[in-house]
Amino acid sequence: AGHALHGGAHALLAGSPGTRERHLAEALRHFADGDPLVPATALLPALTSHPDPVLDAFRTRLRGPHREAADCLRRLLADATTPA
């Protein structure tokens, strides 16, 4: 049962700049795998500091079997970016 909570814990810790380096990779892995405890919004703070791995995780999620949230993910990414 504790393993099921790991993704959510990593996502929470990845949201904080002080603990992001240590937990972001695991949070992104859980997110890309479709973990329901790792919402897309939990990863947005890391988008500015680690854009490539965060965008890779979104890309994987959008292309994978967990496409049910594709529209939500697209909206979150659109809202998270500032036009040039």
mmCIF file as gemmi writes it, N, C-alpha and C atoms, coordinates in Angstrom:
data_model
loop_
_atom_site.group_PDB
_atom_site.id
_atom_site.type_symbol
_atom_site.label_atom_id
_atom_site.label_alt_id
_atom_site.label_comp_id
_atom_site.label_asym_id
_atom_site.label_entity_id
_atom_site.label_seq_id
_atom_site.pdbx_PDB_ins_code
_atom_site.Cartn_x
_atom_site.Cartn_y
_atom_site.Cartn_z
_atom_site.occupancy
_atom_site.B_iso_or_equiv
_atom_site.pdbx_formal_charge
_atom_site.auth_seq_id
_atom_site.auth_asym_id
_atom_site.pdbx_PDB_model_num
ATOM 1 N N . ALA Axp A 1 ? 0.831 -1.196 0 1 0 ? 1 A 1
ATOM 2 C CA . ALA Axp A 1 ? 0 0 0 1 0 ? 1 A 1
ATOM 3 C C . ALA Axp A 1 ? 0.872 1.254 0 1 0 ? 1 A 1
ATOM 4 N N . GLY Axp A 2 ? 1.988 1.21 0.702 1 0 ? 2 A 1
ATOM 5 C CA . GLY Axp A 2 ? 2.874 2.374 0.751 1 0 ? 2 A 1
ATOM 6 C C . GLY Axp A 2 ? 3.466 2.713 -0.602 1 0 ? 2 A 1
ATOM 7 N N . HIS Axp A 3 ? 3.728 1.674 -1.421 1 0 ? 3 A 1
ATOM 8 C CA . HIS Axp A 3 ? 4.293 1.914 -2.747 1 0 ? 3 A 1
ATOM 9 C C . HIS Axp A 3 ? 3.338 2.716 -3.615 1 0 ? 3 A 1
ATOM 10 N N . ALA Axp A 4 ? 2.038 2.526 -3.449 1 0 ? 4 A 1
ATOM 11 C CA . ALA Axp A 4 ? 1.042 3.248 -4.233 1 0 ? 4 A 1
ATOM 12 C C . ALA Axp A 4 ? 1.092 4.748 -3.949 1 0 ? 4 A 1
ATOM 13 N N . LEU Axp A 5 ? 1.571 5.125 -2.792 1 0 ? 5 A 1
ATOM 14 C CA . LEU Axp A 5 ? 1.627 6.543 -2.429 1 0 ? 5 A 1
ATOM 15 C C . LEU Axp A 5 ? 2.927 7.209 -2.86 1 0 ? 5 A 1
ATOM 16 N N . HIS Axp A 6 ? 3.903 6.446 -3.3 1 0 ? 6 A 1
ATOM 17 C CA . HIS Axp A 6 ? 5.213 7.01 -3.622 1 0 ? 6 A 1
ATOM 18 C C . HIS Axp A 6 ? 5.138 8.069 -4.71 1 0 ? 6 A 1
ATOM 19 N N . GLY Axp A 7 ? 4.354 7.849 -5.744 1 0 ? 7 A 1
ATOM 20 C CA . GLY Axp A 7 ? 4.255 8.817 -6.83 1 0 ? 7 A 1
ATOM 21 C C . GLY Axp A 7 ? 3.754 10.155 -6.336 1 0 ? 7 A 1
ATOM 22 N N . GLY Axp A 8 ? 2.724 10.144 -5.527 1 0 ? 8 A 1
ATOM 23 C CA . GLY Axp A 8 ? 2.186 11.384 -4.969 1 0 ? 8 A 1
ATOM 24 C C . GLY Axp A 8 ? 3.183 12.09 -4.074 1 0 ? 8 A 1
ATOM 25 N N . ALA Axp A 9 ? 3.925 11.324 -3.286 1 0 ? 9 A 1
ATOM 26 C CA . ALA Axp A 9 ? 4.936 11.927 -2.411 1 0 ? 9 A 1
ATOM 27 C C . ALA Axp A 9 ? 6.062 12.549 -3.228 1 0 ? 9 A 1
ATOM 28 N N . HIS Axp A 10 ? 6.511 11.855 -4.259 1 0 ? 10 A 1
ATOM 29 C CA . HIS Axp A 10 ? 7.554 12.409 -5.121 1 0 ? 10 A 1
ATOM 30 C C . HIS Axp A 10 ? 7.059 13.67 -5.818 1 0 ? 10 A 1
ATOM 31 N N . ALA Axp A 11 ? 5.813 13.662 -6.273 1 0 ? 11 A 1
ATOM 32 C CA . ALA Axp A 11 ? 5.254 14.834 -6.949 1 0 ? 11 A 1
ATOM 33 C C . ALA Axp A 11 ? 5.204 16.029 -6.004 1 0 ? 11 A 1
ATOM 34 N N . LEU Axp A 12 ? 4.794 15.791 -4.784 1 0 ? 12 A 1
ATOM 35 C CA . LEU Axp A 12 ? 4.739 16.866 -3.796 1 0 ? 12 A 1
ATOM 36 C C . LEU Axp A 12 ? 6.13 17.433 -3.541 1 0 ? 12 A 1
ATOM 37 N N . LEU Axp A 13 ? 7.106 16.573 -3.38 1 0 ? 13 A 1
ATOM 38 C CA . LEU Axp A 13 ? 8.471 17.022 -3.115 1 0 ? 13 A 1
ATOM 39 C C . LEU Axp A 13 ? 9.122 17.649 -4.35 1 0 ? 13 A 1
ATOM 40 N N . ALA Axp A 14 ? 8.722 17.215 -5.537 1 0 ? 14 A 1
ATOM 41 C CA . ALA Axp A 14 ? 9.262 17.801 -6.767 1 0 ? 14 A 1
ATOM 42 C C . ALA Axp A 14 ? 8.74 19.218 -6.986 1 0 ? 14 A 1
ATOM 43 N N . GLY Axp A 15 ? 7.649 19.561 -6.355 1 0 ? 15 A 1
ATOM 44 C CA . GLY Axp A 15 ? 7.088 20.899 -6.486 1 0 ? 15 A 1
ATOM 45 C C . GLY Axp A 15 ? 7.857 21.957 -5.718 1 0 ? 15 A 1
ATOM 46 N N . SER Axp A 16 ? 8.664 21.548 -4.789 1 0 ? 16 A 1
ATOM 47 C CA . SER Axp A 16 ? 9.438 22.484 -3.973 1 0 ? 16 A 1
ATOM 48 C C . SER Axp A 16 ? 10.858 22.606 -4.517 1 0 ? 16 A 1
ATOM 49 N N . PRO Axp A 17 ? 11.326 23.83 -4.735 1 0 ? 17 A 1
ATOM 50 C CA . PRO Axp A 17 ? 12.687 24.003 -5.26 1 0 ? 17 A 1
ATOM 51 C C . PRO Axp A 17 ? 13.759 23.331 -4.4 1 0 ? 17 A 1
ATOM 52 N N . GLY Axp A 18 ? 13.549 23.268 -3.117 1 0 ? 18 A 1
ATOM 53 C CA . GLY Axp A 18 ? 14.551 22.697 -2.221 1 0 ? 18 A 1
ATOM 54 C C . GLY Axp A 18 ? 14.685 21.183 -2.317 1 0 ? 18 A 1
ATOM 55 N N . THR Axp A 19 ? 13.652 20.505 -2.761 1 0 ? 19 A 1
ATOM 56 C CA . THR Axp A 19 ? 13.686 19.047 -2.846 1 0 ? 19 A 1
ATOM 57 C C . THR Axp A 19 ? 13.479 18.537 -4.273 1 0 ? 19 A 1
ATOM 58 N N . ARG Axp A 20 ? 13.362 19.446 -5.213 1 0 ? 20 A 1
ATOM 59 C CA . ARG Axp A 20 ? 13.059 19.077 -6.606 1 0 ? 20 A 1
ATOM 60 C C . ARG Axp A 20 ? 14.108 18.164 -7.222 1 0 ? 20 A 1
ATOM 61 N N . GLU Axp A 21 ? 15.378 18.513 -7.103 1 0 ? 21 A 1
ATOM 62 C CA . GLU Axp A 21 ? 16.45 17.723 -7.742 1 0 ? 21 A 1
ATOM 63 C C . GLU Axp A 21 ? 16.375 16.26 -7.352 1 0 ? 21 A 1
ATOM 64 N N . ARG Axp A 22 ? 16.102 16.012 -6.101 1 0 ? 22 A 1
ATOM 65 C CA . ARG Axp A 22 ? 16.123 14.65 -5.589 1 0 ? 22 A 1
ATOM 66 C C . ARG Axp A 22 ? 14.904 13.824 -6.008 1 0 ? 22 A 1
ATOM 67 N N . HIS Axp A 23 ? 13.744 14.488 -6.241 1 0 ? 23 A 1
ATOM 68 C CA . HIS Axp A 23 ? 12.502 13.749 -6.432 1 0 ? 23 A 1
ATOM 69 C C . HIS Axp A 23 ? 11.851 13.914 -7.801 1 0 ? 23 A 1
ATOM 70 N N . LEU Axp A 24 ? 12.345 14.812 -8.61 1 0 ? 24 A 1
ATOM 71 C CA . LEU Axp A 24 ? 11.671 15.095 -9.878 1 0 ? 24 A 1
ATOM 72 C C . LEU Axp A 24 ? 11.656 13.894 -10.816 1 0 ? 24 A 1
ATOM 73 N N . ALA Axp A 25 ? 12.762 13.206 -10.964 1 0 ? 25 A 1
ATOM 74 C CA . ALA Axp A 25 ? 12.819 12.081 -11.905 1 0 ? 25 A 1
ATOM 75 C C . ALA Axp A 25 ? 11.778 11.014 -11.573 1 0 ? 25 A 1
ATOM 76 N N . GLU Axp A 26 ? 11.636 10.696 -10.304 1 0 ? 26 A 1
ATOM 77 C CA . GLU Axp A 26 ? 10.646 9.694 -9.902 1 0 ? 26 A 1
ATOM 78 C C . GLU Axp A 26 ? 9.228 10.207 -10.105 1 0 ? 26 A 1
ATOM 79 N N . ALA Axp A 27 ? 8.99 11.467 -9.787 1 0 ? 27 A 1
ATOM 80 C CA . ALA Axp A 27 ? 7.659 12.041 -10.002 1 0 ? 27 A 1
ATOM 81 C C . ALA Axp A 27 ? 7.301 12.01 -11.483 1 0 ? 27 A 1
ATOM 82 N N . LEU Axp A 28 ? 8.258 12.342 -12.339 1 0 ? 28 A 1
ATOM 83 C CA . LEU Axp A 28 ? 8.01 12.331 -13.777 1 0 ? 28 A 1
ATOM 84 C C . LEU Axp A 28 ? 7.76 10.912 -14.285 1 0 ? 28 A 1
ATOM 85 N N . ARG Axp A 29 ? 8.489 9.96 -13.748 1 0 ? 29 A 1
ATOM 86 C CA . ARG Axp A 29 ? 8.279 8.57 -14.155 1 0 ? 29 A 1
ATOM 87 C C . ARG Axp A 29 ? 6.871 8.109 -13.79 1 0 ? 29 A 1
ATOM 88 N N . HIS Axp A 30 ? 6.45 8.41 -12.57 1 0 ? 30 A 1
ATOM 89 C CA . HIS Axp A 30 ? 5.109 8.029 -12.129 1 0 ? 30 A 1
ATOM 90 C C . HIS Axp A 30 ? 4.049 8.71 -12.992 1 0 ? 30 A 1
ATOM 91 N N . PHE Axp A 31 ? 4.252 9.993 -13.282 1 0 ? 31 A 1
ATOM 92 C CA . PHE Axp A 31 ? 3.303 10.729 -14.109 1 0 ? 31 A 1
ATOM 93 C C . PHE Axp A 31 ? 3.209 10.117 -15.506 1 0 ? 31 A 1
ATOM 94 N N . ALA Axp A 32 ? 4.341 9.88 -16.127 1 0 ? 32 A 1
ATOM 95 C CA . ALA Axp A 32 ? 4.367 9.318 -17.481 1 0 ? 32 A 1
ATOM 96 C C . ALA Axp A 32 ? 3.709 7.939 -17.522 1 0 ? 32 A 1
ATOM 97 N N . ASP Axp A 33 ? 3.809 7.195 -16.424 1 0 ? 33 A 1
ATOM 98 C CA . ASP Axp A 33 ? 3.205 5.868 -16.339 1 0 ? 33 A 1
ATOM 99 C C . ASP Axp A 33 ? 1.708 5.913 -16.039 1 0 ? 33 A 1
ATOM 100 N N . GLY Axp A 34 ? 1.164 7.119 -15.846 1 0 ? 34 A 1
ATOM 101 C CA . GLY Axp A 34 ? -0.27 7.256 -15.609 1 0 ? 34 A 1
ATOM 102 C C . GLY Axp A 34 ? -0.694 7.176 -14.16 1 0 ? 34 A 1
ATOM 103 N N . ASP Axp A 35 ? 0.215 7.371 -13.239 1 0 ? 35 A 1
ATOM 104 C CA . ASP Axp A 35 ? -0.119 7.324 -11.813 1 0 ? 35 A 1
ATOM 105 C C . ASP Axp A 35 ? -1.172 8.385 -11.5 1 0 ? 35 A 1
ATOM 106 N N . PRO Axp A 36 ? -2.343 7.984 -11.011 1 0 ? 36 A 1
ATOM 107 C CA . PRO Axp A 36 ? -3.398 8.958 -10.718 1 0 ? 36 A 1
ATOM 108 C C . PRO Axp A 36 ? -3.084 9.869 -9.539 1 0 ? 36 A 1
ATOM 109 N N . LEU Axp A 37 ? -2.076 9.525 -8.749 1 0 ? 37 A 1
ATOM 110 C CA . LEU Axp A 37 ? -1.701 10.367 -7.614 1 0 ? 37 A 1
ATOM 111 C C . LEU Axp A 37 ? -0.7 11.459 -7.997 1 0 ? 37 A 1
ATOM 112 N N . VAL Axp A 38 ? -0.335 11.513 -9.278 1 0 ? 38 A 1
ATOM 113 C CA . VAL Axp A 38 ? 0.58 12.546 -9.755 1 0 ? 38 A 1
ATOM 114 C C . VAL Axp A 38 ? -0.161 13.373 -10.81 1 0 ? 38 A 1
ATOM 115 N N . PRO Axp A 39 ? -0.841 14.427 -10.355 1 0 ? 39 A 1
ATOM 116 C CA . PRO Axp A 39 ? -1.561 15.253 -11.322 1 0 ? 39 A 1
ATOM 117 C C . PRO Axp A 39 ? -0.6 16.131 -12.114 1 0 ? 39 A 1
ATOM 118 N N . ALA Axp A 40 ? -1.019 16.513 -13.291 1 0 ? 40 A 1
ATOM 119 C CA . ALA Axp A 40 ? -0.195 17.369 -14.144 1 0 ? 40 A 1
ATOM 120 C C . ALA Axp A 40 ? 0.166 18.671 -13.448 1 0 ? 40 A 1
ATOM 121 N N . THR Axp A 41 ? -0.741 19.201 -12.66 1 0 ? 41 A 1
ATOM 122 C CA . THR Axp A 41 ? -0.489 20.474 -11.973 1 0 ? 41 A 1
ATOM 123 C C . THR Axp A 41 ? 0.673 20.38 -10.998 1 0 ? 41 A 1
ATOM 124 N N . ALA Axp A 42 ? 0.947 19.194 -10.474 1 0 ? 42 A 1
ATOM 125 C CA . ALA Axp A 42 ? 2.053 19.028 -9.526 1 0 ? 42 A 1
ATOM 126 C C . ALA Axp A 42 ? 3.405 19.234 -10.199 1 0 ? 42 A 1
ATOM 127 N N . LEU Axp A 43 ? 3.457 19.055 -11.513 1 0 ? 43 A 1
ATOM 128 C CA . LEU Axp A 43 ? 4.725 19.161 -12.227 1 0 ? 43 A 1
ATOM 129 C C . LEU Axp A 43 ? 4.977 20.549 -12.807 1 0 ? 43 A 1
ATOM 130 N N . LEU Axp A 44 ? 3.967 21.379 -12.833 1 0 ? 44 A 1
ATOM 131 C CA . LEU Axp A 44 ? 4.131 22.693 -13.447 1 0 ? 44 A 1
ATOM 132 C C . LEU Axp A 44 ? 5.199 23.559 -12.802 1 0 ? 44 A 1
ATOM 133 N N . PRO Axp A 45 ? 5.389 23.534 -11.482 1 0 ? 45 A 1
ATOM 134 C CA . PRO Axp A 45 ? 6.468 24.349 -10.914 1 0 ? 45 A 1
ATOM 135 C C . PRO Axp A 45 ? 7.849 23.978 -11.463 1 0 ? 45 A 1
ATOM 136 N N . ALA Axp A 46 ? 8.036 22.715 -11.835 1 0 ? 46 A 1
ATOM 137 C CA . ALA Axp A 46 ? 9.328 22.262 -12.349 1 0 ? 46 A 1
ATOM 138 C C . ALA Axp A 46 ? 9.509 22.594 -13.828 1 0 ? 46 A 1
ATOM 139 N N . LEU Axp A 47 ? 8.462 23.069 -14.469 1 0 ? 47 A 1
ATOM 140 C CA . LEU Axp A 47 ? 8.55 23.377 -15.891 1 0 ? 47 A 1
ATOM 141 C C . LEU Axp A 47 ? 9.551 24.488 -16.17 1 0 ? 47 A 1
ATOM 142 N N . THR Axp A 48 ? 9.665 25.45 -15.287 1 0 ? 48 A 1
ATOM 143 C CA . THR Axp A 48 ? 10.603 26.548 -15.51 1 0 ? 48 A 1
ATOM 144 C C . THR Axp A 48 ? 12.042 26.152 -15.228 1 0 ? 48 A 1
ATOM 145 N N . SER Axp A 49 ? 12.259 25.276 -14.266 1 0 ? 49 A 1
ATOM 146 C CA . SER Axp A 49 ? 13.628 24.903 -13.909 1 0 ? 49 A 1
ATOM 147 C C . SER Axp A 49 ? 14.141 23.681 -14.675 1 0 ? 49 A 1
ATOM 148 N N . HIS Axp A 50 ? 13.24 22.797 -15.093 1 0 ? 50 A 1
ATOM 149 C CA . HIS Axp A 50 ? 13.606 21.551 -15.773 1 0 ? 50 A 1
ATOM 150 C C . HIS Axp A 50 ? 12.659 21.311 -16.952 1 0 ? 50 A 1
ATOM 151 N N . PRO Axp A 51 ? 12.625 22.219 -17.92 1 0 ? 51 A 1
ATOM 152 C CA . PRO Axp A 51 ? 11.615 22.1 -18.981 1 0 ? 51 A 1
ATOM 153 C C . PRO Axp A 51 ? 11.727 20.819 -19.807 1 0 ? 51 A 1
ATOM 154 N N . ASP Axp A 52 ? 12.928 20.393 -20.156 1 0 ? 52 A 1
ATOM 155 C CA . ASP Axp A 52 ? 13.067 19.226 -21.031 1 0 ? 52 A 1
ATOM 156 C C . ASP Axp A 52 ? 12.511 17.945 -20.41 1 0 ? 52 A 1
ATOM 157 N N . PRO Axp A 53 ? 12.894 17.575 -19.191 1 0 ? 53 A 1
ATOM 158 C CA . PRO Axp A 53 ? 12.339 16.335 -18.64 1 0 ? 53 A 1
ATOM 159 C C . PRO Axp A 53 ? 10.833 16.429 -18.366 1 0 ? 53 A 1
ATOM 160 N N . VAL Axp A 54 ? 10.362 17.607 -17.972 1 0 ? 54 A 1
ATOM 161 C CA . VAL Axp A 54 ? 8.926 17.755 -17.721 1 0 ? 54 A 1
ATOM 162 C C . VAL Axp A 54 ? 8.156 17.606 -19.027 1 0 ? 54 A 1
ATOM 163 N N . LEU Axp A 55 ? 8.598 18.267 -20.067 1 0 ? 55 A 1
ATOM 164 C CA . LEU Axp A 55 ? 7.916 18.162 -21.361 1 0 ? 55 A 1
ATOM 165 C C . LEU Axp A 55 ? 8.009 16.746 -21.924 1 0 ? 55 A 1
ATOM 166 N N . ASP Axp A 56 ? 9.12 16.061 -21.686 1 0 ? 56 A 1
ATOM 167 C CA . ASP Axp A 56 ? 9.24 14.664 -22.114 1 0 ? 56 A 1
ATOM 168 C C . ASP Axp A 56 ? 8.199 13.787 -21.418 1 0 ? 56 A 1
ATOM 169 N N . ALA Axp A 57 ? 7.983 14.02 -20.127 1 0 ? 57 A 1
ATOM 170 C CA . ALA Axp A 57 ? 6.989 13.238 -19.385 1 0 ? 57 A 1
ATOM 171 C C . ALA Axp A 57 ? 5.585 13.523 -19.91 1 0 ? 57 A 1
ATOM 172 N N . PHE Axp A 58 ? 5.281 14.794 -20.199 1 0 ? 58 A 1
ATOM 173 C CA . PHE Axp A 58 ? 3.984 15.126 -20.776 1 0 ? 58 A 1
ATOM 174 C C . PHE Axp A 58 ? 3.823 14.453 -22.134 1 0 ? 58 A 1
ATOM 175 N N . ARG Axp A 59 ? 4.868 14.491 -22.942 1 0 ? 59 A 1
ATOM 176 C CA . ARG Axp A 59 ? 4.83 13.877 -24.27 1 0 ? 59 A 1
ATOM 177 C C . ARG Axp A 59 ? 4.556 12.379 -24.159 1 0 ? 59 A 1
ATOM 178 N N . THR Axp A 60 ? 5.24 11.724 -23.253 1 0 ? 60 A 1
ATOM 179 C CA . THR Axp A 60 ? 5.04 10.289 -23.047 1 0 ? 60 A 1
ATOM 180 C C . THR Axp A 60 ? 3.611 10.005 -22.614 1 0 ? 60 A 1
ATOM 181 N N . ARG Axp A 61 ? 3.119 10.8 -21.692 1 0 ? 61 A 1
ATOM 182 C CA . ARG Axp A 61 ? 1.753 10.603 -21.191 1 0 ? 61 A 1
ATOM 183 C C . ARG Axp A 61 ? 0.726 10.802 -22.298 1 0 ? 61 A 1
ATOM 184 N N . LEU Axp A 62 ? 0.942 11.818 -23.129 1 0 ? 62 A 1
ATOM 185 C CA . LEU Axp A 62 ? -0.005 12.094 -24.206 1 0 ? 62 A 1
ATOM 186 C C . LEU Axp A 62 ? -0.003 11.018 -25.28 1 0 ? 62 A 1
ATOM 187 N N . ARG Axp A 63 ? 1.124 10.376 -25.488 1 0 ? 63 A 1
ATOM 188 C CA . ARG Axp A 63 ? 1.236 9.338 -26.514 1 0 ? 63 A 1
ATOM 189 C C . ARG Axp A 63 ? 0.906 7.95 -26.001 1 0 ? 63 A 1
ATOM 190 N N . GLY Axp A 64 ? 0.895 7.791 -24.708 1 0 ? 64 A 1
ATOM 191 C CA . GLY Axp A 64 ? 0.692 6.466 -24.124 1 0 ? 64 A 1
ATOM 192 C C . GLY Axp A 64 ? -0.762 6.095 -23.961 1 0 ? 64 A 1
ATOM 193 N N . PRO Axp A 65 ? -0.993 5.023 -23.216 1 0 ? 65 A 1
ATOM 194 C CA . PRO Axp A 65 ? -2.36 4.527 -23.032 1 0 ? 65 A 1
ATOM 195 C C . PRO Axp A 65 ? -3.209 5.401 -22.106 1 0 ? 65 A 1
ATOM 196 N N . HIS Axp A 66 ? -2.596 6.37 -21.441 1 0 ? 66 A 1
ATOM 197 C CA . HIS Axp A 66 ? -3.323 7.214 -20.484 1 0 ? 66 A 1
ATOM 198 C C . HIS Axp A 66 ? -3.736 8.522 -21.141 1 0 ? 66 A 1
ATOM 199 N N . ARG Axp A 67 ? -4.345 8.438 -22.3 1 0 ? 67 A 1
ATOM 200 C CA . ARG Axp A 67 ? -4.689 9.611 -23.089 1 0 ? 67 A 1
ATOM 201 C C . ARG Axp A 67 ? -5.977 10.271 -22.629 1 0 ? 67 A 1
ATOM 202 N N . GLU Axp A 68 ? -6.659 9.7 -21.666 1 0 ? 68 A 1
ATOM 203 C CA . GLU Axp A 68 ? -7.938 10.252 -21.234 1 0 ? 68 A 1
ATOM 204 C C . GLU Axp A 68 ? -7.814 11.683 -20.731 1 0 ? 68 A 1
ATOM 205 N N . ALA Axp A 69 ? -6.644 12.068 -20.31 1 0 ? 69 A 1
ATOM 206 C CA . ALA Axp A 69 ? -6.435 13.409 -19.78 1 0 ? 69 A 1
ATOM 207 C C . ALA Axp A 69 ? -5.736 14.319 -20.786 1 0 ? 69 A 1
ATOM 208 N N . ALA Axp A 70 ? -5.698 13.941 -22.046 1 0 ? 70 A 1
ATOM 209 C CA . ALA Axp A 70 ? -4.94 14.699 -23.045 1 0 ? 70 A 1
ATOM 210 C C . ALA Axp A 70 ? -5.392 16.147 -23.148 1 0 ? 70 A 1
ATOM 211 N N . ASP Axp A 71 ? -6.692 16.387 -23.2 1 0 ? 71 A 1
ATOM 212 C CA . ASP Axp A 71 ? -7.172 17.772 -23.309 1 0 ? 71 A 1
ATOM 213 C C . ASP Axp A 71 ? -6.799 18.589 -22.082 1 0 ? 71 A 1
ATOM 214 N N . CYS Axp A 72 ? -6.912 17.986 -20.918 1 0 ? 72 A 1
ATOM 215 C CA . CYS Axp A 72 ? -6.529 18.675 -19.68 1 0 ? 72 A 1
ATOM 216 C C . CYS Axp A 72 ? -5.05 19.014 -19.691 1 0 ? 72 A 1
ATOM 217 N N . LEU Axp A 73 ? -4.216 18.077 -20.107 1 0 ? 73 A 1
ATOM 218 C CA . LEU Axp A 73 ? -2.776 18.311 -20.15 1 0 ? 73 A 1
ATOM 219 C C . LEU Axp A 73 ? -2.435 19.419 -21.139 1 0 ? 73 A 1
ATOM 220 N N . ARG Axp A 74 ? -3.072 19.412 -22.28 1 0 ? 74 A 1
ATOM 221 C CA . ARG Axp A 74 ? -2.805 20.457 -23.274 1 0 ? 74 A 1
ATOM 222 C C . ARG Axp A 74 ? -3.175 21.829 -22.722 1 0 ? 74 A 1
ATOM 223 N N . ARG Axp A 75 ? -4.31 21.914 -22.043 1 0 ? 75 A 1
ATOM 224 C CA . ARG Axp A 75 ? -4.736 23.201 -21.448 1 0 ? 75 A 1
ATOM 225 C C . ARG Axp A 75 ? -3.747 23.66 -20.383 1 0 ? 75 A 1
ATOM 226 N N . LEU Axp A 76 ? -3.289 22.738 -19.538 1 0 ? 76 A 1
ATOM 227 C CA . LEU Axp A 76 ? -2.331 23.104 -18.495 1 0 ? 76 A 1
ATOM 228 C C . LEU Axp A 76 ? -1.042 23.633 -19.103 1 0 ? 76 A 1
ATOM 229 N N . LEU Axp A 77 ? -0.552 22.961 -20.131 1 0 ? 77 A 1
ATOM 230 C CA . LEU Axp A 77 ? 0.677 23.429 -20.774 1 0 ? 77 A 1
ATOM 231 C C . LEU Axp A 77 ? 0.472 24.77 -21.451 1 0 ? 77 A 1
ATOM 232 N N . ALA Axp A 78 ? -0.669 24.962 -22.073 1 0 ? 78 A 1
ATOM 233 C CA . ALA Axp A 78 ? -0.939 26.247 -22.728 1 0 ? 78 A 1
ATOM 234 C C . ALA Axp A 78 ? -1.014 27.373 -21.703 1 0 ? 78 A 1
ATOM 235 N N . ASP Axp A 79 ? -1.615 27.106 -20.565 1 0 ? 79 A 1
ATOM 236 C CA . ASP Axp A 79 ? -1.73 28.117 -19.519 1 0 ? 79 A 1
ATOM 237 C C . ASP Axp A 79 ? -0.396 28.377 -18.823 1 0 ? 79 A 1
ATOM 238 N N . ALA Axp A 80 ? 0.499 27.407 -18.852 1 0 ? 80 A 1
ATOM 239 C CA . ALA Axp A 80 ? 1.78 27.535 -18.15 1 0 ? 80 A 1
ATOM 240 C C . ALA Axp A 80 ? 2.813 28.304 -18.937 1 0 ? 80 A 1
ATOM 241 N N . THR Axp A 81 ? 2.585 28.529 -20.204 1 0 ? 81 A 1
ATOM 242 C CA . THR Axp A 81 ? 3.566 29.198 -21.032 1 0 ? 81 A 1
ATOM 243 C C . THR Axp A 81 ? 3.148 30.624 -21.331 1 0 ? 81 A 1
ATOM 244 N N . THR Axp A 82 ? 4.118 31.463 -21.519 1 0 ? 82 A 1
ATOM 245 C CA . THR Axp A 82 ? 3.877 32.858 -21.864 1 0 ? 82 A 1
ATOM 246 C C . THR Axp A 82 ? 4.263 33.053 -23.326 1 0 ? 82 A 1
ATOM 247 N N . PRO Axp A 83 ? 3.357 33.642 -24.11 1 0 ? 83 A 1
ATOM 248 C CA . PRO Axp A 83 ? 3.721 33.865 -25.52 1 0 ? 83 A 1
ATOM 249 C C . PRO Axp A 83 ? 4.966 34.717 -25.637 1 0 ? 83 A 1
ATOM 250 N N . ALA Axp A 84 ? 5.773 34.434 -26.635 1 0 ? 84 A 1
ATOM 251 C CA . ALA Axp A 84 ? 7.031 35.186 -26.841 1 0 ? 84 A 1
ATOM 252 C C . ALA Axp A 84 ? 6.744 36.644 -27.203 1 0 ? 84 A 1
